[in-house]
Amino acid sequence: MSRLVELPLLLLLGGVASLSMWVPAIYALALEHFHDARTFFYAGLMGMIFVLFVSLAQMGREHNKNPLRQLLGLLVAYLVLPAFLAMPFQEAVRNTTFVNAYFEMVSSMTTTGATLFAPDRLDPAEHLWRGLVGWQGGLLLWISAAAILAPLTLGGFEVTAASEPGQTFATGAARRDYADPRQRLARACASLIPVYVGLTASLWVMLMALGDTPFIALMHAMSTMATSGISPINGLAESGSGRLGEMLIFLFLLFALTRLTFSNDTSAARRQGIWYDPEFRMGAMIVTIVPIILFTRHWIASFEVAVSDTPIVGLQALWGAIFTTLSFLTTAGFESADWSAARSWSGLGTPGLILMGLAITGGGVATTAGGVKLLRVFILYLNGRRELERLIHPSSVGRSGLLTRRTRREGAFIAWVFFMIFALTLSGLVMAFAASGVTFEPSFVMAVAALTNTGPVVNLAAEVSLSLSQLDLSAKLFFCAGMILGRLEVLAIVVMVTPELWRD
């Protein structure tokens, strides 16, 4: 294990990707889809040979302990690795271009879930490859958050850490151990991989017990843990598990609201329980308030829209609103089978702004969810509340404590800077889509979907469902760039181009 973690990050990811190609190869062989089986097997074999030769050449070289290099390697992986993943996918699909295959792999690896292909166009092995890449992309985010982003106080850790973004906050011997990528990567893999695999396997078995086929259950289990929203069918509405399956997926989506599975920077929340975690409490509040607003709007909309008001329909509408709210808040993008009933009950034909707002808010820091993240929103809320208190009582004294002062001042400032960078990036992406020939509303919806890594927003937020396959080459590449920026976060890109951090 120690020899493996000494290799560059890109080589490690390439080796894992090469081995993963044999999974759809074995599945295609079992289904007697020999073309897909040969394609994935030979691609994985050639990838393993290449990684092995390069690894042998890298053995014995001194390992660079600068966490910034690991962050740069992660960026290069999001840019280059999807091209390698797209090679067998394009060959297996046969009648598609490499750009379309690259788009699909970027979407899967960043857990966005946007797709250019109808479900019936792809074979089961090709669907499995998409889901597997998305599942591994979620695991990569978990590990990189602990091993790469946390030492650099990025990815949301910057609002509570004592140091500035891009700088480690440990000192002396602790800093050398904490910032060593080898130690961080080994510890993160040892602690997170068993949890991630165990949760996925548990959800897979329970979905099968509720009536899903093994393949559908596996795909939805991987998509739930990675919050990718990838499905080999038209979403959860066509699954055999029904509402019980949605309830089960709802429980597992709660893992995307909090990072307490591995992070210890909220020790008070660990001692007192998960309910005292600010991210989880804010997420629970949003999941409660938004469905109530949609549910109670029924009595306002009933004067204009003829809808049934039976108790059964009301309960179905309430559940559809609750599940879809949590799904888009965690940027998974699953649509409840009762979402149409929720829309009819509320009198809103397409509540796209609500779904986009939930996706922009996002889930917990260092989880598989995208968006601005709940912790940053919470910090901005604390700062706003304190400013209102000072307007009413100018001589009042705020709460004491180093963490409280940090989150109220420096943390709020950094959170506001990130929000402004996010808004500027969103505006730039909208203009890029517009320059490629897309009208304003689809441009805005696609920009939100890309930066928040919530691909299903494209189909559910607009009045007319958008067809990504009809985009031209430049628009698809802009979408890929937006997904990578949203996954790695723009603040990390800004840190990487800071000259002061490259003078070491």
N, C-alpha and C positions, 0 to 999 in steps of 0.2 A: 504493500500500500504506500509506503514511504517513497519507493522508487516511482510509482505512478504519479503522485502529486507533485513530483519535481519536474514533470513535463509541462510544456506550455499549455495554457488553458484550451487553445484552439485544437491542439492535438488530442487532448483528452476528449473533447466534445466530438471530434471527428471519429475517434475510436468507438465511442458509445453509439454514434449514429450508424456506423458501419455494422456493428453487431445487431442493432435494432432492425436493420433491413431484413435480417433472416426471419424475424417474426412474421411479417406478412408473406414472406416466401413460403414458410411452413404452412401457413393458413391457406394460401392459394394452392399449394400442392395437395392439401387435404380436400379442397373443393375441386381438384382436377382442372384448375385454371393454370395450365402449364406455362403459358406465356408470361403471366405475372410472376409465377414462381421463379422462372429462370431470370427474369429481369431483376428482381430484388436480390436474389441469391448472388448473381455475378456482380452486381453493384456493391453489395456488402463485402464480397471477397476482394474485389479490387481496392475498395476503400481501406480494408484491414491491411492489405499488403503495403499500400502507400503509407499509412500511419505507422506501421511497423518499421519501415526503412527510415523514415524521418525521425522516429523515436530513437532508433539505434544511433543515428548521427547526433542526436541531442544529448545522449547519455554522457555524463561526466562533466557537462558544462555547469558553471556556477549559476545557481538559480537567482533571478532578480527578485528581491524582496520588497520592491516598491509596489504598494497596492494600486497605485495609479496605472501601472503597466497591466495589472489584471483587469482593471476597468476598461482600458483600451482594448485588451484582448476580448473582452465581452462584447464590445461594440463591433469589432471585426468579425466575431462569431455570428452576430445577428445579420451582418452584411454578406458574409461569404458562405457560411454553412448552409443557408437555404438553397444556394446554387447547387451544392453537392446533393442535398436531399431531393432536389427537383429532378435530377437526372433519371433515376429509376421511375419516378412518378410520370414524367413525360413519356418515357418509353412504354410504360404499362398502359397509359390512357391511349396512346398512339395518335389520336386525331386532335392534338392540341399543340400550342407553341411553347417554347421554353419560358417565355415571359409569363405565360399563364401558370405554368407549373411553379415558377419562382414565386409568383404572387401567392399561390396556394400555400407554399411552404413557409413563407414569411408570415402569412396570416395564422398558420397553425403554430409555428414556433413562438410567436408573440402572444399566443392564446387569444387572438382577436376573433377568429371563427368566421370571418367573411370568406365567401366562396364564390367562384365563377362557374361552378358546375351544379346542375340539378342532381338530386340524390340518385335518380335512376340511371344517370349517365356513367357513374363509376361502379366498378366491381367491388365486392366485399373487401378484397385485399387492399384495394386503393383507399377505401373508406378507413380501413384499419390503420393504414399508414398515416393518414391525416390525423386520426385520433391519437395515435401513438406519438407523433411529433408534437401535437398540442399538449399531451400529458407530460412528456419530457420537458417541454418548454415551461410548464408550470413548476416542475421540480427544479429546473435550472434557476428559476427566479427565486425560489425558496433558498437554495444553496448560495446563490450569488448575493442575496440580501444579507446573509449572515457572514459570508466569507470575504466579500468584496465591498459592498455598499456600506455596511456597518462600520468597518475601520476608517472609511473616508467620511463618515457622518453624512451620507447621502441617502436618497430614496425615502425620505421622511424622517430619518433619524436626526437630521440637522436641526429640527425644531425643538428637541429636548436635550441634545448633547451640549457639552460645555465648550467644545471647540467649534471652529468655523467649518463650513462645508468644504470637503476636500482635504481635511487635516485630521490626523488621528488624535484622540483625546487621552490616550494613555501615555505614561512617561516612564523613562528608565527601562529596567528589565521587562516590566509589564508591557511596555510599548513594543519592545522587540518581539516578544511572543505574540502579542495581540495583532501586530501588523504583518507577521510572517504569513504569506499566503498559503504555504504548505500546511502549517498548523491549523489555520482557520478552515481551509478546505477539507482537511481530514476530519476535524471535529464536526463540521456542518454535515458532511456526508454521513458520518456515523450516527448522528442524532436525528437527521431529518428523513433520510431515505426509508428506514423502517416504518416511520410514522406515515409517510406519504403512501407507501406501498400497502401498508396494513389498512389504512382508511379506504383506499381504492378497492382493495379486495373485499372488504366488508360490505361496501355499498354494492359491489357487483353481485355478491351472493344474495343480498337482501332484495335487490331488484329482480333477480331470477326467481326468488321465492314468491314475489308478488305477481309474476306472470310474464315478465319480459323474456325474450329468447336470450341465450347466452351472449350472442354477438351484440344485440341491441343493448343489453344490460351493461356489457363491458364498455361499449362506446360512451354511453351516458354516464357511467361511473367515472371514466377518465375525464370526460368533459366537465363534470361537476367539480372534481378536485382541482382541475386546472383552470376552471371558470372560462373555458374556451367556447362553450356553446356548440361544439361540433356534434352533428347528429347524422347518421346514415339514412334517416327517414326525415319526414317533415316535422321534426320537433317532437315534443313529448305528447302531443295530441294523438299521435298514431301508435304510441307505445302500449304494450299490453298491461303494464302495471297500473295505469289509470291514475286516479287522484291519490291513492295510497303511495304510489311511486313518487308523485310530486311532493307529498308530505315528507317522504324519506329524503329526497333530494334537497328539500328546504332545510332540513336539519344539518345536512353536510355543507350547505352553502354558508352556514354560520361561521365556518372556519375561515372564510374570507373576510370576516368583519374584524378580526383581532389577530395580532401577531404573538400572543402569549404562549404559542406552542414552543417557541425557542428563545424569545427575547426576554432579558431580565432587566430592561431599563425602566420598567414600570413595576418595581418591587412592591409598591403599596397595593396595586391591583392583584398581584400574586398572593399576597398575604390575606387580603380581605375577600377575594373571589372575583370571578370574571365580570360580575355586574358592576364592579367599581372601575373597570377599564373604560376610559372615556370614549374610545372608538366603538366598543360594543354598545355602550349606552346610547351614543348618538345614532348608530345604525339601527338599534331597536326602536328608538324614537321615530326615525324616518319611516321604518317599516310599519309603524303603528299609525302615524298621522296621515300619510299619503293615502292608504286604502280607506281610512275613515272619511277623508275629504271626497274621494271618488264615490264612496257608498252613500254619504249624506247628500251628495249633489243630485241624487235620483229624484228627490222631492222637489227640487228646483227645475230639473229638466223635464219632469213629468207633465208640466204645463205645455211643453212644446213637442215632446216626443212620446209616442204611444209605446209604452213598455209594460211588460208584465211585472206585477209587484207581489207575486206569491212568495211565501217564506223560503221555499226551496230555491227559487231563482235568485233571491236576495243573498242566501248563504253561498251559492255558487259564485255569484258576482263578487262577494267579499273575499272568498278564497282566491279567486283569479287575480284580484287586485293585490292581495298580500303576497302571493307567490311571485308574481311578475315584478312587483316592487323590489323584493329582495334580490331577484335574479338580475335585474338591471343595475341595482346598487352595487352588487358584487361584480358587475360587468360580465356575468356569464351569458345573459341574453336569452335564456330559455323563456318561451312563452307558455303560459298555463293554458290548458285546454279550456278553461273557463274565462280566459281573457276577453273573448268576444262577448260573453255575458256581462262582464264587468264594464266594458265599453258601452253596451246597450243600456245597462242599468244607470250609468252615470250620465248618459246622453252625450258623451264625447265620441265622435266618430273615430278620430285618430289622435289620442293624447300624446303626440310626438314630443312636445316640449317637456312634458313630465318625464318621459323615458330618457330623453337626452340630458335633462337635469340630473336624474339619478346616476346616469353613466358618468357624467362629469364629476359628480361628488365622489364616486368610487368607493372602494372598500378600505380595508385596513392596510397600514404600512407594513411592508415586507411580506405581504400575502400575494396570491396570484391575481388579485384584482387590480384593475387599472384606475384611471381617473386621477383627480387631484389628491385624493385620500382623505379619509375621515379625520385623521389626527390634525391635518393642516386646517380643515374646516373648523374643528373644535378650538384650535388655538386662536384662529381669527374671531371666533365667537367670544372667547374669554377676553380678548383684547377689546372688542367692541363693547362688551358689557362693562368693562372697567372704565372705558372712556365715557360711557353714559353715566356711570356713578360719579365720575369727577365733574361732569356738567351739573349734576344735582348737588353734590357735596364736594366743592373744590378742595377742601382741606382734609378730605378723608384719606386714610392710610390703607393701601392694598394689603392683601394677604402676604405674610412673610414666608421665607423659605427660598433657598437658592433655585430649586426647580421651578417654583411658581414665578419668581421674578424673571427667570430665563425665558419661560414660555410666554410671559406677558410682554416682554420687551424684545429681546433678540429673536426669540422663536417666532413671535408674531411678525416681526419685520421680514424674516426669511420666508415665512409662509406667504406673506403678501407679495414678496418678490417672485416667488415661484408661481403664484397665481397670475401675476402680470405677464411673466414669460410664457405661461401656458396660453393666456388669451392672445398674446401677440403671435405665437406659433399657430394658433387656431386661425387667426385672421390671415396669416401668410399662406397657410394651406388652402383656405377658401379661395384666395386670389389665384393660387397656382391651379386649382381645379377650374376656376373660371377662365383662366388663360388657355386651358386645354380644350375649351369649348363646352363645358358643363354650365348649366344655368345656376342661379344663385342658391335656390333652396336645396337642390340635390348636392351642390358643392358644400353647403354648410352641414348637411346631414352626414355626408361622407367624411368630412373633416372631423366631426365629433366622433364618428365611429372609429376612425383610424387612431386619433390621439388618445381616446379612452380605451382602446382595445376591446371594443364592443361591436363586433361585426353585425349581429342581428339588428342593430339600430337602423341599418340601411333599409331593411325590409319592413320594419314596424313603425318607424318614426315619421316617415313621409306619407302623404296622402295617397300617392301612387308608388307602388313597390318599385325600387330602382334595380336595374339590371347591370351589375358590375361587368358582366362579360361583354357588354356593348361599349365599354370605355375604350378610348384609344391608348396607344402605348404610353404616352406621356402621363396620362391620368392614372394608369395602373402603377407606374413608377412613383408618382407622387403619393399614391395611397400606400405603397410599400414604405416609403420614407416616413410617412406619418405614423405608421404602425411601429416602426423601429424607434422613432423619437418618443412615442407614447410609452413604449415598454421600458426603455432605458431611462426615460425622463430627461427633459431638456436641461435641467440644472446640472445633471451629470455631464452632459456634452459641454456646457459652459465651463465646468471645472477642468475638463480635459484640455481645453484650449487656453487655459490660463498660463502665461509664460513663467510665472514664479514657481509653479510646481514642476517645471521641466528643467530647472537649473541644478538639480541634484545630480 
